[in-house]
Amino acid sequence: MSEKPGQISGQGYLEAAVTVSPEHEEMVSNFIIEEIAFGLVTEDLDDLIRIICYIPKDNGSDDKIGRIKKYLALKKILPENLIDERIKTRTIKEIDWISEYQKGFKPVIIDDLVIKTPWDKTEFPDKRIIVIEPKMAFGTGKHETTQLCLRAIKKELKPGMKILDLGTGSGVLSIYSAMLGASEILGLDIDPEAVPNALENAEMNNISDVFEAKTGSMEQVDKKDYYDIVISNLIYDGIVKLFDEFMTALKPGGRMILSGILDNQKNQLAEFIKERTSADIEIMQQNEWLCFILRT
């Protein structure tokens, strides 16, 4: 039976801290949440990320550490000679779950925008504020692809536009779109747990009147030539698979914002797009991540 916030394991906990590169943060976090522990905390270490989880100390805790090591090796996230060095463990008696959970979420500042949690009372004068109730694996704007999409939205969105947000997650891109004046937004996500989180965050930021969220992908879109901007913060394969459906949903003269693309995929995706549309392409970059803006 999983430990829940507020419960204490009679034998204490094994704290495991795994240090990986930012590009592997989501993969490792998802694996830990799904296979190893109830929840986790992340910490930024300049160019690395430390992922900390708490495992009830019993006869199976060492086995779970072994599973993390096997996963890191199997997915080639770390070379085998670095795995033991990058996983640190210690036994602790008790956990203040709420404190540990909350301290992992720091405000994210992107130009004139701040994304923060409801319990963060820091003031940010003269900045737009998005308040996000973070859920496991949905993020609060830390990832480069989200930040690139936010900057692209600011560049392209005009008041009154209709927006399709595929892979909406916490809904942060939709919320920002509404703040900038979007009149209608549809958020889609294949994870059924993401949709309630996106709706909760939409209500918290007072944009529920223009935001709708559904579980699923492009099969949920029944309107052609309708959206002024289609946003897809997925991965390369997802973009390629769904690109023709994006074009069908997009108004003539509309914009497409595509992220989740690595630098080494730039030329391949550019060629793919040029074979299907004469749209003008602008490419934005942050570290190894790219965002394509298509202007049709």
N, C-alpha and C positions, 0 to 999 in steps of 0.2 A: 504494500500500500504506500502511495506517495506521501511524503511529508507536505503539509500545507502551511501557509504563513501562520505563525503563532504557535505551532506545535514544536515540541522539543524532542529530539531523539534521546532515548535513555542513555545511549552510549556516546552521545556527542556527534560531531560531524567531521568528515574529512574535507577540508577546503582544498580544491584543486585550481591552480592558476595556470592557464595555457596562454603562451605568448605567440602570436602569429602576425602576418602582414595584414594590412587593412583589406586587401582583396579577398582574403580567406575568412574574414570575420563572420560573414553571414553563413557560410557553409558550416563552419565549426560550431557556431552558436546554435544553428538549427539541429545539428546532430546531437549536441549536448542536451537540448531541450527535449528532443524526441526520444533519446535512448538512455540518457545518463541521469539527469537531475531535474528537479522541479523547476528551477529557474536559474538565472545567472546575472552577473553584474559585469559591465565592460568598463575598461579604463583606457584612455588614450596615453600612449607613451611615445610622443613625437611621431616617428615613422612606423611604429608597431602598435598592436592592440593586445591588451591583456584581458582574457576572458576568465572570470572567476565563477566557479560553481561550488555548491555545497551538497555533499553526498552523505546520507546517514551512515554513521560508523557501525558497520556490522560485518558479517562474514563475506558480503559481496562487494564491499567498497573497493578493495584492491583489484578485483576483477573488472570493475568499471573503469578504473584508471588504465588498465591494460587495453580495454576496448577503445579508449580515446587514443592511445598510442598506435594501435593497429589502424585506426581510421586515418590518422595523420600520415602514416606511412603509405597506406593503400591509395589514398587520394593524392599522394606526392605533395602534400602541403608543407611538409618539412623533410629534409634529408634525415635518414635514420640516425646519423651520428649527432644530430641536434635535438632529437625528440626528448631525451631525458633532461637535457639542459633547459628546454623550454617549458617543461611541466614541473611545477613546484607544488608540493603538498604539505599540509600541516593539520594536526588534529586540534579542534576547538570544541569547547564544552557546549556553548549555546550560541544562537544567532538571533539578533534583533532583525527579523526578516524585513520589516517595513523600512528600517534604516538602511540595510544593505541594498535593498531594491532601489530605494529612492536616490541614494548617493551615486548610483551609476549613470544618472541622467543629468547632464549639465546643459545649460542653454546653448543652443547652436545659433551663431550669428552669421548671417549671409548678407553682406552689404547692409541695406537698411531694414532687414527683416530679422526677427528673433523668433526661434521656436523653443518653447519651454514647457515644463510640466505644470499641472495645476498647483502643486505644492511649492513651486519655486516662486518666492515673493520678491525676487530681484526686480528693480525698476530699470527700464530702458527708455529714457526720454527720447522723443523724436524718432522712434522706430516702430514699425508695424510689429504686432505681437500675434503669433499663432500659439494657442495652448493645446497641447497634445497629451491625452491620457495614454501613456505608452503601454503596449501589450507585447508579449514575447514575440519576437521575430518581425514586427511591423515597422520598427524604426522611428526615429524622431528627427530625421533630416541630416544625420551625421555623414551619410555616405555621399561620395563625390557625385554619383549619378543623380541623386535627389537634388543636390545643390546646383548642378548643371541645369536640370530641368526647371528649377525655380528661376534661375537667371534667364533662361530662354523664354519662360512664360512672361516675365516682366518685360522682355524686349518685344514680344509679339502680340500680347493680348490687348485688345481695345474694349472699352465698355460695351456691353450688349452682346458680346460674342457667346456662342454655344460651344461647350467643351466636352470632349470625350476623353476620359482618364482611364486608360487600361493598365491594370496592376495598381489599383488605387491604394492598397495597403492601409495606412493610418488615415489616408485622405488628405495629407498635407498639401499635395499639389492642387487638389480641388479647392481646398480652403483658400489657398493663396489666389487662385483664379477668381474665386468669388469676391475676395477682398479688392481685387483690381477691377471688378465690375462685370464679370461674366454673368449672363442672364439665365443660363441653364447649363447644368453640369450633370453628366452621367458617369459615375465611377463604377468600374467593374473589377472583380478580383476572383480568381478561381478558388481561393481559400475561403471557405464559408465563415471562418472566425474573423476574417479581416473586415467583412461588411458591417457587422454590428459596431466594431471599433471605429470605422470611418463615420458611421452615422452618429455615434456618440460624440466624436470630435467635431463633426459639423454642427451639432446642436450647441456644443460648448462655445463655438466660435460664431454662433448666431448666423449661420449661412444655410440652415436647413430648408429655407424657402426656395432655394435655387439648386439644391443638391439632392440627387437620387443615387442610391447605390444598389447594385445587384450582384449576386453570386454568379460567376460564369465569365465567358470571354465574348468574342465578337458575335456569337450566336444570339446574344441578348440585344443586339443592335438591329432594329428593323427599319431604320430610316436611311435613305440614300441622299447623297449630296446635301447633307444637313448640318454637319458640324464645321465651325470655323477653324477650330484647332483640335487635332487628334494628338494625344500625348500617350506615349508608350515607354514606360521605364521598366523594360523587361530584360531580355538578353538577346544576343545576336540571332540565335536560332528562332526565338519567338517572333522577332521582328520580321524576319524573312518569311516565316510561315504565314503570318497574318497581313503582310504588306498590302496585298491586293484588296483585302477587305477594308483596310484603313482607307485606301484610295476611294473605295466605293462610298464609304461613310462621309468623306470629306467634301465640303463645298468646293466648286471651282474657284480658284483663287485663294483657297484656304492654306493653313499652315499645318505641318506635321513636326512634332518634337519627339525624337527617338533617342533613348539613352540605354545604358546597360551594355555599351559597346567598348571593347578594349582597343587600345592603340593599334595592336597588330591585326585588328579586323577592319581597319579603316578603309583600305583600298578595296577589299573584297565587297564591303557593303556599298561603297560609292559606286562601284561598277554595277552591282545588282540594281541599285536605284536608277541609274542612268539608262538601263535597259527597259525600264518600265515607265519612266516619266521624264519630262524635260524640265522638271522643277529646279529652281535655283537652290543650291546646297551651301549652307554655312556649317562649319564644324567647330564646336567649342571643345576645349580640353581642360581637364583638371587631373593632374598626375597621370596615371595610365588610362583614365576613363574618358570617353568621348560622348558628346551629344550632337546629333545631326538635327539641324533645322532645315526643313524643306518648305520652300515658298512656291506654291503651284501657280 
